[in-house]
Amino acid sequence: MEQLVYYTNPQQDVFTQTARASDSSTADMSFSNFSVKKEAVEHPSHYNQGKIECMDVVRDQNLNFNLGNVIKYIFRSKHKGKEIEDLEKACFYLKYEIDYLKKKEKE
């Protein structure tokens, strides 16, 4: 059994998982061996600075992947340390969704 290690960054916890190769072309990834603080995974502080958590808004409004990412990057922009980059990412996903809808309208 091979153990893979993923670092979120040097100051944060280490994500670990195990993988078993069933054959040379595929691997069975087991995520039951994560060793991360529960809060860092389930409720990161940069997504719940106010009264409403980001994922609750996305789920309540039944947003798709692109629009969920728009909300996510706006929510975290002031709290993750890269405000302009996060807002640019939000714009990217919003433009991507708008372009998709325009293309769909033409079909």
Order of alpha helices (4+ residues) and beta strands (2+ residues): beta-beta-beta-alpha-alpha-alpha-alpha
